Structure formats: C-alpha cells, structure tokens
Amino acid sequence: MKLIDRHYRYIIVLLLLFGGSSCTTLKVLPNSAPIENVNIKRLTKKINTAAPSFKNFRSRLRVTYNDGKREQLLNINLRMANNKTIWMSATMLIPIAKLMITPKELQFYEKFQKTYFKGELDFINAQFNTNFGYQELQNILMGLPAIDLEENRWKQVSHPSLYVLTNKSKDNPYQPTLFFDPSNFRIAEQRFFIPGTANVLSVKYPEYQRANNKIVPKRIELSFFDGQQLMSVALELTRADFPSKITFPFKVPRGYQPIEL
C-alpha cells in the first residue's frame, strides 16, 4: 500500500474530528416563522434549556471530504463521554486510524506509516486559525452552539424563516452568527469569521434524528473557506444511541514512531 504523505495525514485527522435530551418546545415562542424583535434573553435561555444532555453517546459516521481537487470517503465509529472523551476509529475497508480527545490532550495513530501523535488541541486550531477547546468540539458534534449563549451579548438579524443571532461582545473575535429553527429551536447553522483573515468556518445541520427519545444531528455539513479555496466535510450519523456504559480502547501499537505536527 502506498505511503501517505504529510498532507494526507492532516486530512485523516480532520475527517476523524468532523465527522440530546427529548426535544423541548419553547412554550412562549413556538412558531413556524421567527418573531421580529424577540426577547433575546428569554430566547437564549429557552434554547439552552432545550439543549441535549447525555452521559454517553455513540454512532457510526459516513464522512465525505472534498477540497475541490479530491474527494475522500471514510467510515468512522464515534464514541463520546460527556465532557470527558471523544473517541473515533476510522476504516477504509480496513482499520486505518484511531483518535482520542480529552479536555487536556489530543492523540492519534495511523497504520499506513505506523506513526502516532500526542499533544494538545493546538494542532486542530492551527488548521483553521481558531481557538476551540474540547467543549466547543463536543458541542459541534452534538448539534449545539460552540459559543456560550448566556455569556455573550446578541442581537437579532431579520430573516424570513430562522432566528438569526449575531454576537455583540467585543471579547469574542470570531464574530459568530447562529441560526435557529423557530419551530423546534434546534440550531440550523453556526458561522464564524476568523479575525484578520478572509477565512469563514460554517457548520450546518440540515437534518436531525431521534435516538432513544433524544434529538441528535443526522447530517452535519462543515465548510471552510480561506478566501481562495473551499474545503467541505459532510458527516452522516447512523445507528446513534446513548449506552449506559462505554469504553474507549486506545493503545499505540508497539513500534510506531512519534511525529510532530
């Protein structure tokens, strides 16, 4: 099998990465269309109240990566323990890589070149010029805002079919814009403008599904535009459930060589 190059290794890690409770209605604001001049404080509080809560989560993902030059497909097994661990195992007919993220570190190994990495989340942020931590990554995968709604100030932008909130806080450099479905208050998209660049990171949630009476994304579409090139990653989640117990098998095989990224 042909050895993968450094660029391809980055693609594997990005594919691995971007590959709730029962849906609670907002009694004071349900509608098929957004309400103009809505009470934002009440809206954000109710959105948080309706957000999913879980102990453990697992799903199978079909991940498609496209940068305009190549398209790559991966199948991924995803397991998560709330606020503790994100674990992924990827296959392309055969197992090719494993990744595990905790609030303190990121580690992965890939079987083509028999290498492994252990370090902090700086590698992920370096690819997008962001400053995301563990919680933000977990929220993105679970269909939640990466930005804490109640710790930021928001203003409503007029939109015919969605609640659109933009950030007014000067402390947040990413200029986040959040889009919510007014009928169920699930997030439809979150968009980030990277300061000092032409870069835009968008995460869309075109479809949700019910698993064990909980609502989780069925499809997640990520796109990253650097002013010249568009990179997209689509995740299709299947067989999602919330097991009471879960394990995260991860052990770097003997003989694998460490790498720096």
C-alpha positions as CSV (number, residue, x, y, z in Angstrom):
1,M,0.0,0.0,0.0
2,K,1.3,3.4,-1.0
3,L,2.6,5.5,2.0
4,I,0.5,8.6,2.8
5,D,2.2,12.0,2.8
6,R,2.1,14.7,5.5
7,H,-0.8,16.5,3.8
8,Y,-2.9,13.3,3.7
9,R,-2.2,12.7,7.4
10,Y,-3.8,16.1,8.1
11,I,-6.8,15.1,6.1
12,I,-7.3,11.9,8.1
13,V,-7.2,13.9,11.4
14,L,-9.7,16.5,10.1
15,L,-12.0,13.7,8.9
16,L,-11.8,12.0,12.2
17,L,-12.8,15.1,14.0
18,F,-15.6,16.4,11.9
19,G,-17.1,13.5,11.1
20,G,-29.5,15.4,23.5
21,S,-32.5,15.2,25.5
22,S,-36.0,15.0,24.2
23,C,-36.9,18.0,22.0
24,T,-38.5,20.5,24.4
25,T,-40.7,23.1,22.8
26,L,-40.4,26.8,23.7
27,K,-43.9,27.4,25.0
28,V,-43.8,31.2,24.9
29,L,-42.4,31.4,21.4
30,P,-43.3,28.4,19.1
31,N,-44.0,29.5,15.6
32,S,-43.4,28.4,12.0
33,A,-41.7,31.8,11.4
34,P,-39.4,33.9,13.6
35,I,-40.9,36.6,15.7
36,E,-39.5,40.1,15.0
37,N,-37.9,41.9,17.9
38,V,-38.0,38.7,20.0
39,N,-36.9,38.9,23.7
40,I,-33.3,37.6,23.1
41,K,-32.6,36.9,26.8
42,R,-35.6,34.7,27.0
43,L,-34.9,33.1,23.7
44,T,-31.3,32.1,24.5
45,K,-32.3,30.8,28.0
46,K,-35.0,28.6,26.4
47,I,-32.6,27.3,23.7
48,N,-30.2,26.3,26.5
49,T,-33.0,24.6,28.4
50,A,-33.9,22.6,25.4
51,A,-30.3,21.6,24.6
52,P,-29.4,17.9,24.7
53,S,-28.0,16.3,27.9
54,F,-26.2,12.9,27.9
55,K,-23.8,10.7,29.7
56,N,-22.5,8.6,26.8
57,F,-23.1,8.7,23.1
58,R,-22.1,6.6,20.1
59,S,-22.8,6.5,16.4
60,R,-21.5,5.4,13.1
61,L,-20.4,8.1,10.7
62,R,-20.0,8.2,7.0
63,V,-17.6,11.1,6.3
64,T,-17.0,12.7,2.9
65,Y,-14.1,15.2,2.4
66,N,-13.9,17.4,-0.6
67,D,-11.4,20.2,-1.3
68,G,-12.3,20.7,-5.0
69,K,-9.4,18.6,-6.1
70,R,-10.0,15.3,-4.3
71,E,-12.9,13.5,-2.6
72,Q,-12.2,11.0,0.2
73,L,-14.6,8.7,2.0
74,L,-14.2,7.3,5.5
75,N,-16.4,5.2,7.8
76,I,-16.0,6.2,11.5
77,N,-17.1,4.7,14.8
78,L,-17.7,7.6,17.2
79,R,-18.0,7.3,21.0
80,M,-18.3,10.1,23.5
81,A,-18.5,10.5,27.2
82,N,-19.9,13.9,28.1
83,N,-17.2,16.5,28.9
84,K,-14.6,13.7,29.2
85,T,-13.7,11.9,25.9
86,I,-14.2,12.0,22.2
87,W,-13.0,8.7,20.5
88,M,-13.0,7.8,16.9
89,S,-11.9,4.7,14.9
90,A,-11.7,5.1,11.1
91,T,-11.8,2.5,8.3
92,M,-11.3,2.4,4.6
93,L,-12.2,-1.2,4.0
94,I,-9.6,-1.9,6.7
95,P,-8.9,-0.1,10.0
96,I,-6.6,2.9,9.3
97,A,-6.5,5.2,12.3
98,K,-7.7,5.9,15.9
99,L,-8.1,9.3,17.6
100,M,-8.9,10.2,21.2
101,I,-9.5,13.7,22.6
102,T,-9.9,14.7,26.2
103,P,-10.1,18.2,27.7
104,K,-6.3,18.1,28.2
105,E,-4.9,16.4,25.1
106,L,-5.3,15.0,21.6
107,Q,-3.7,11.8,20.5
108,F,-4.0,9.6,17.4
109,Y,-2.2,6.9,15.5
110,E,-2.4,5.8,11.8
111,K,-1.5,2.5,10.4
112,F,-0.2,3.3,7.0
113,Q,3.1,4.9,8.1
114,K,2.9,3.4,11.6
115,T,3.1,6.8,13.4
116,Y,1.4,8.4,16.3
117,F,0.9,11.9,17.8
118,K,0.3,13.0,21.4
119,G,-0.2,16.7,22.2
120,E,-2.6,19.5,22.8
121,L,-5.5,20.7,20.7
122,D,-3.3,23.4,19.1
123,F,-2.9,21.2,16.0
124,I,-6.7,21.4,15.2
125,N,-6.8,25.2,15.8
126,A,-3.7,25.7,13.7
127,Q,-5.6,24.4,10.7
128,F,-8.4,26.9,11.0
129,N,-6.9,29.8,12.9
130,T,-9.3,29.2,15.7
131,N,-9.1,28.8,19.5
132,F,-11.6,26.0,20.1
133,G,-11.3,23.7,23.1
134,Y,-12.8,20.3,23.9
135,Q,-16.2,21.7,24.8
136,E,-16.6,23.5,21.5
137,L,-15.7,20.4,19.5
138,Q,-18.2,18.3,21.5
139,N,-20.9,20.9,21.0
140,I,-20.4,20.9,17.3
141,L,-20.8,17.2,17.0
142,M,-23.9,17.2,19.2
143,G,-25.7,20.0,17.3
144,L,-25.1,22.7,20.0
145,P,-23.7,26.2,19.7
146,A,-20.0,26.3,20.1
147,I,-20.4,29.7,21.8
148,D,-21.9,30.0,25.2
149,L,-25.2,31.9,24.6
150,E,-25.6,33.3,28.1
151,E,-22.0,34.5,28.4
152,N,-22.3,36.7,25.3
153,R,-24.4,39.6,24.1
154,W,-26.6,39.0,21.0
155,K,-28.7,41.0,18.6
156,Q,-31.3,39.6,16.2
157,V,-30.9,39.9,12.4
158,S,-34.1,39.9,10.4
159,H,-34.6,36.6,8.5
160,P,-37.8,35.2,6.9
161,S,-37.6,31.7,8.2
162,L,-34.9,31.5,11.0
163,Y,-33.9,33.2,14.2
164,V,-30.5,34.7,13.4
165,L,-28.3,36.0,16.3
166,T,-25.0,37.8,15.9
167,N,-22.6,38.4,18.6
168,K,-22.2,41.9,20.1
169,S,-19.5,41.1,22.6
170,K,-16.2,42.8,21.9
171,D,-14.4,40.0,23.8
172,N,-15.3,37.4,21.1
173,P,-13.1,37.9,18.0
174,Y,-14.8,35.3,15.8
175,Q,-18.0,37.3,15.0
176,P,-20.2,34.2,15.4
177,T,-23.6,34.1,13.7
178,L,-26.1,31.5,14.9
179,F,-29.2,30.3,13.0
180,F,-32.1,28.6,14.8
181,D,-35.3,26.9,13.5
182,P,-38.2,28.7,15.1
183,S,-40.4,25.6,15.2
184,N,-38.1,23.5,17.4
185,F,-35.2,25.8,18.3
186,R,-32.6,23.4,17.1
187,I,-29.5,25.0,15.6
188,A,-29.5,25.1,11.8
189,E,-26.1,26.7,11.2
190,Q,-23.3,28.3,13.1
191,R,-20.8,30.5,11.2
192,F,-17.5,32.0,12.3
193,F,-15.4,34.7,10.7
194,I,-11.7,34.3,11.5
195,P,-10.3,37.7,12.6
196,G,-7.5,39.2,10.4
197,T,-8.2,36.8,7.6
198,A,-10.8,36.1,4.8
199,N,-11.5,32.7,6.5
200,V,-15.0,31.6,7.2
201,L,-16.0,28.4,9.0
202,S,-19.6,27.2,8.7
203,V,-21.3,24.3,10.4
204,K,-24.8,23.4,9.1
205,Y,-27.3,20.9,10.5
206,P,-29.8,20.2,7.6
207,E,-31.3,17.2,9.3
208,Y,-31.9,15.8,12.8
209,Q,-33.0,12.3,14.1
210,R,-34.5,10.8,17.2
211,A,-32.4,8.3,19.1
212,N,-33.6,6.8,22.5
213,N,-36.1,9.6,22.6
214,K,-33.3,12.2,22.2
215,I,-32.7,14.5,19.3
216,V,-29.3,14.4,17.7
217,P,-27.9,15.5,14.3
218,K,-28.4,13.1,11.4
219,R,-26.3,15.2,9.0
220,I,-23.6,17.8,9.7
221,E,-22.0,19.8,6.9
222,L,-18.8,21.7,7.6
223,S,-17.2,24.1,5.2
224,F,-14.1,26.2,5.5
225,F,-13.3,29.0,3.0
226,D,-9.9,30.7,3.1
227,G,-10.6,33.3,0.6
228,Q,-9.5,31.2,-2.3
229,Q,-10.3,27.5,-1.7
230,L,-13.4,25.8,-0.2
231,M,-13.0,22.7,1.8
232,S,-16.1,20.7,2.9
233,V,-16.7,17.8,5.2
234,A,-20.1,16.1,5.4
235,L,-21.0,13.7,8.2
236,E,-23.9,11.3,8.1
237,L,-24.7,9.8,11.5
238,T,-26.4,6.4,11.7
239,R,-27.1,3.9,14.5
240,A,-27.0,6.6,17.1
241,D,-27.7,5.6,20.7
242,F,-26.9,6.5,24.4
243,P,-25.5,3.5,26.1
244,S,-25.2,3.4,29.9
245,K,-21.6,2.1,29.7
246,I,-19.0,2.7,27.1
247,T,-15.3,2.0,26.6
248,F,-12.5,3.8,24.7
249,P,-9.9,1.3,23.6
250,F,-6.8,3.2,22.6
251,K,-3.2,1.9,22.7
252,V,-0.5,2.9,20.3
253,P,0.9,-0.4,18.8
254,R,4.5,-1.3,19.5
255,G,7.0,0.0,17.1
256,Y,5.1,3.1,16.0
257,Q,7.1,6.3,15.7
258,P,6.2,9.6,17.3
259,I,5.7,12.6,15.0
260,E,5.5,16.4,15.4
261,L,2.7,18.4,13.7
